[in-house]
């Protein structure tokens, strides 16, 4: 995969009049585009159709979080739209994930289905409040524990991957392996504004530690020179890829050494 194919631009904008100039300017320099709740609520399916019409790929980021039948039917609607990927919230449960996968698998070119684990805007103390944890439980039910548990469930029930922060990548890779997709929002180049993200790492760090795709929004869409900003991020992705390759090579050599020596 080329470095630019790992970069997906978040089109967190109020309408197509804002989104399409970005798409036209960048479509040859990124993997695709994330359509979230703001743009989809404003424009509906035509937002997907407009981007696809000029050759762009779409990650439909609506985080479906409902009863199993409702989410499964929404998944079918997303498949019919022809999106490349969509996501569901793993907190909706394993039955939902199982039903959704069963619903979309019959499509000849089905979208990849990713499970949202924990929002990147949440820290441990936020999870404590959401889950109503007592003091004694907090050291066990930390953010990483919840992310990894939900990733294991997602993989077990057939999802193609998860959405998680860069901080949990190593733990997810350790448990789920390297064939399980990871989409990472909330990365920022050194010096870029954090905005409302709280679990931030650099694109280089994320790729080096196992991210397949990065979702990057305002750092690109609000840049004075969008293509220059994308080139900077691409170089960071390339540096991360080289570090990742070096880690992969060390893992392979370690396995070969163990086989040769019967360990």
C-alpha positions as CSV (number, residue, x, y, z in Angstrom):
1,X,0.0,0.0,0.0
2,X,1.4,3.4,-1.0
3,X,1.7,6.0,1.9
4,X,-1.0,8.2,0.5
5,X,-3.5,5.3,0.4
6,X,-3.3,5.2,4.2
7,X,-4.5,8.8,4.6
8,X,-8.3,9.4,4.7
9,X,-9.6,12.9,5.0
10,X,-12.4,13.6,7.4
11,X,-15.0,15.8,5.7
12,X,-16.4,17.3,8.9
13,X,-18.0,20.1,7.0
14,X,-21.6,21.4,6.9
15,X,-22.3,20.7,3.2
16,X,-21.1,19.5,-0.2
17,X,-20.3,23.1,-1.2
18,X,-17.4,22.8,1.3
19,X,-16.6,19.2,0.8
20,X,-16.3,18.9,-2.9
21,X,-13.6,21.5,-3.5
22,X,-11.5,19.5,-1.0
23,X,-12.2,16.2,-2.7
24,X,-11.4,17.6,-6.2
25,X,-8.2,19.0,-5.0
26,X,-7.0,15.9,-3.1
27,X,-8.5,12.8,-4.7
28,X,-5.2,11.8,-6.3
29,X,-3.3,12.2,-3.1
30,X,-5.3,10.2,-0.5
31,X,-6.9,6.9,0.1
32,X,-10.4,8.2,0.5
33,X,-12.8,10.3,2.5
34,X,-14.7,10.0,5.8
35,X,-18.3,11.1,5.8
36,X,-19.5,11.6,9.3
37,X,-22.7,12.7,11.0
38,X,-22.5,16.4,10.1
39,X,-22.2,16.0,6.3
40,X,-24.5,13.0,6.1
41,X,-27.2,14.7,8.1
42,X,-27.0,17.8,5.9
43,X,-26.7,16.0,2.5
44,X,-27.8,12.4,3.0
45,X,-26.7,9.7,0.5
46,X,-26.0,12.2,-2.2
47,X,-22.8,13.1,-0.3
48,X,-21.6,9.5,-0.9
49,X,-22.8,9.6,-4.5
50,X,-21.0,12.9,-5.3
51,X,-17.7,11.7,-4.0
52,X,-18.0,8.3,-5.8
53,X,-19.0,10.0,-9.0
54,X,-15.5,11.6,-9.3
55,X,-13.7,8.5,-8.3
56,X,-13.3,9.0,-4.5
57,X,-13.7,6.2,-1.9
58,X,-16.0,6.7,1.1
59,X,-15.7,5.6,4.7
60,X,-19.2,6.1,6.2
61,X,-18.5,7.0,9.8
62,X,-22.0,7.0,11.3
63,X,-21.1,4.7,14.2
64,X,-24.3,2.7,14.0
65,X,-25.3,2.0,17.7
66,X,-28.8,0.4,18.0
67,X,-30.6,-2.9,18.3
68,X,-29.3,-5.7,16.0
69,X,-32.0,-5.6,13.3
70,X,-31.8,-1.8,12.9
71,X,-28.0,-1.8,12.5
72,X,-28.1,-4.8,10.1
73,X,-30.6,-3.0,7.9
74,X,-28.5,0.2,8.0
75,X,-25.5,-1.9,7.0
76,X,-27.4,-3.2,4.0
77,X,-28.2,0.4,3.0
78,X,-24.6,1.3,3.3
79,X,-23.6,-1.6,1.1
80,X,-26.1,-0.6,-1.5
81,X,-24.6,2.9,-1.5
82,X,-21.3,1.4,-2.5
83,X,-19.2,2.7,0.4
84,X,-15.7,1.3,0.9
85,X,-16.1,1.0,4.7
86,X,-18.7,1.8,7.4
87,X,-18.6,1.4,11.1
88,X,-20.8,0.1,13.9
89,X,-20.3,0.7,17.7
90,X,-19.2,-2.4,19.4
91,X,-21.1,-1.3,22.6
92,X,-24.3,-2.4,20.8
93,X,-23.2,-6.0,21.5
94,X,-22.1,-9.2,19.8
95,X,-25.5,-10.1,18.4
96,X,-25.6,-6.8,16.5
97,X,-22.1,-7.4,15.0
98,X,-23.0,-11.0,14.0
99,X,-26.3,-9.9,12.4
100,X,-24.7,-7.0,10.5
101,X,-22.0,-9.2,9.0
102,X,-24.5,-11.8,8.0
103,X,-26.6,-9.1,6.3
104,X,-23.7,-7.5,4.2
105,X,-21.7,-10.7,3.3
106,X,-24.0,-11.6,0.3
107,X,-23.0,-8.4,-1.5
108,X,-20.5,-9.2,-4.2
109,X,-18.3,-6.2,-3.4
110,X,-19.3,-5.7,0.2
111,X,-17.9,-2.8,2.3
112,X,-15.4,-3.5,5.1
113,X,-17.1,-3.3,8.5
114,X,-15.2,-1.7,11.4
115,X,-16.1,-1.6,15.0
116,X,-15.8,1.6,17.0
117,X,-14.2,0.7,20.4
118,X,-13.9,3.8,22.5
119,X,-14.1,7.4,21.2
120,X,-10.7,9.1,20.9
121,X,-12.1,12.1,22.9
122,X,-12.6,9.9,26.0
123,X,-10.0,9.3,28.7
124,X,-10.1,6.9,31.6
125,X,-12.0,9.2,33.9
126,X,-14.7,9.7,31.3
127,X,-15.1,5.9,31.0
128,X,-15.4,5.7,34.8
129,X,-18.3,8.1,34.7
130,X,-20.0,6.4,31.7
131,X,-19.7,2.9,33.1
132,X,-20.4,4.0,36.7
133,X,-17.3,2.3,38.1
134,X,-16.5,2.1,41.8
135,X,-13.0,3.2,42.9
136,X,-11.8,-0.4,43.3
137,X,-12.8,-1.3,39.7
138,X,-11.1,1.6,37.9
139,X,-7.6,0.1,37.8
140,X,-8.9,-2.9,35.8
141,X,-11.5,-1.3,33.6
142,X,-9.2,1.3,32.0
143,X,-9.4,2.6,28.5
144,X,-7.0,0.0,27.0
145,X,-8.8,-2.9,28.6
146,X,-12.1,-1.8,27.1
147,X,-10.6,-1.2,23.7
148,X,-8.9,-4.6,23.6
149,X,-12.0,-6.5,24.9
150,X,-14.2,-4.9,22.3
151,X,-11.6,-5.5,19.5
152,X,-11.5,-9.2,20.5
153,X,-15.3,-9.3,20.3
154,X,-15.3,-7.5,16.9
155,X,-12.8,-10.0,15.5
156,X,-14.6,-12.9,17.0
157,X,-17.9,-12.0,15.3
158,X,-16.4,-11.4,11.9
159,X,-15.8,-7.7,11.6
160,X,-12.9,-6.6,9.4
161,X,-11.3,-4.4,11.9
162,X,-11.7,-1.6,14.5
163,X,-11.4,2.1,15.0
164,X,-9.1,2.9,17.9
165,X,-6.6,5.5,19.0
166,X,-2.9,5.1,18.3
167,X,-2.3,4.6,22.0
168,X,-4.0,1.2,21.9
169,X,-2.5,-0.1,18.7
170,X,0.2,-2.3,20.2
171,X,-2.3,-3.9,22.6
172,X,-4.8,-4.5,19.8
173,X,-2.2,-6.0,17.5
174,X,-0.9,-8.3,20.2
175,X,-4.4,-9.7,20.7
176,X,-5.9,-9.6,17.3
177,X,-2.9,-10.0,15.0
178,X,-1.8,-8.1,11.9
179,X,-4.5,-9.2,9.5
180,X,-7.2,-7.3,11.4
181,X,-7.7,-3.7,10.1
182,X,-7.1,-0.7,12.2
183,X,-8.5,2.8,11.4
184,X,-6.9,5.5,13.6
185,X,-8.4,8.9,14.0
186,X,-6.9,11.7,16.1
187,X,-3.4,11.7,14.8
188,X,-1.6,15.0,14.4
189,X,1.7,16.1,13.0
190,X,4.1,17.6,15.5
191,X,3.0,21.1,16.3
192,X,-0.5,20.7,14.8
193,X,-3.5,21.8,16.9
194,X,-5.1,19.0,19.0
195,X,-8.6,20.5,18.9
196,X,-11.0,18.2,20.9
197,X,-8.9,15.0,20.5
198,X,-7.4,13.7,23.8
199,X,-5.5,10.5,22.8
200,X,-3.2,11.9,20.2
201,X,0.0,10.5,18.6
202,X,1.8,11.4,15.3
203,X,1.0,9.8,12.0
204,X,4.6,8.3,12.1
205,X,4.0,6.7,15.5
206,X,0.6,5.3,14.5
207,X,1.8,3.7,11.3
208,X,4.9,2.3,12.9
209,X,2.8,0.7,15.6
210,X,0.3,-1.0,13.3
211,X,-2.3,1.5,11.9
212,X,-3.6,0.5,8.5
213,X,-5.4,3.8,7.9
214,X,-5.4,7.3,9.4
215,X,-8.3,9.7,9.5
216,X,-7.1,13.2,9.5
217,X,-9.4,16.2,9.3
218,X,-8.8,19.8,10.3
219,X,-5.0,19.6,10.0
220,X,-5.6,19.2,6.3
221,X,-9.0,20.8,5.6
222,X,-8.1,24.0,7.5
223,X,-4.5,24.2,6.1
224,X,-3.5,27.3,4.2
225,X,-1.9,24.9,1.6
226,X,-3.8,21.6,1.6
227,X,-1.5,19.7,-0.8
228,X,1.6,20.8,1.1
229,X,0.1,19.6,4.3
230,X,-0.8,16.3,2.8
231,X,2.8,15.9,1.5
232,X,4.1,16.5,5.0
233,X,1.8,13.8,6.4
234,X,2.7,11.4,3.6
235,X,6.4,11.7,4.5
236,X,5.5,11.0,8.1
237,X,3.6,8.0,7.0
238,X,6.5,6.8,5.0
239,X,8.9,7.2,8.0
240,X,6.4,5.2,10.0
241,X,6.2,2.5,7.3
242,X,10.0,2.1,7.4
243,X,10.0,1.6,11.1
244,X,7.1,-0.8,10.9
245,X,8.9,-2.8,8.2
246,X,12.0,-3.0,10.4
247,X,9.8,-4.3,13.3
248,X,8.2,-6.9,11.0
249,X,11.7,-8.0,9.8
250,X,12.8,-8.4,13.4
251,X,9.7,-10.5,14.2
252,X,10.3,-12.8,11.2
253,X,14.0,-13.2,12.1
254,X,13.0,-14.1,15.7
255,X,10.5,-16.7,14.4
256,X,13.1,-18.2,12.0
257,X,15.7,-18.3,14.8
258,X,13.2,-20.1,17.0
259,X,12.4,-22.6,14.3
260,X,16.0,-23.3,13.5
261,X,16.9,-23.9,17.1
262,X,13.7,-25.8,17.9
263,X,12.5,-23.2,20.5
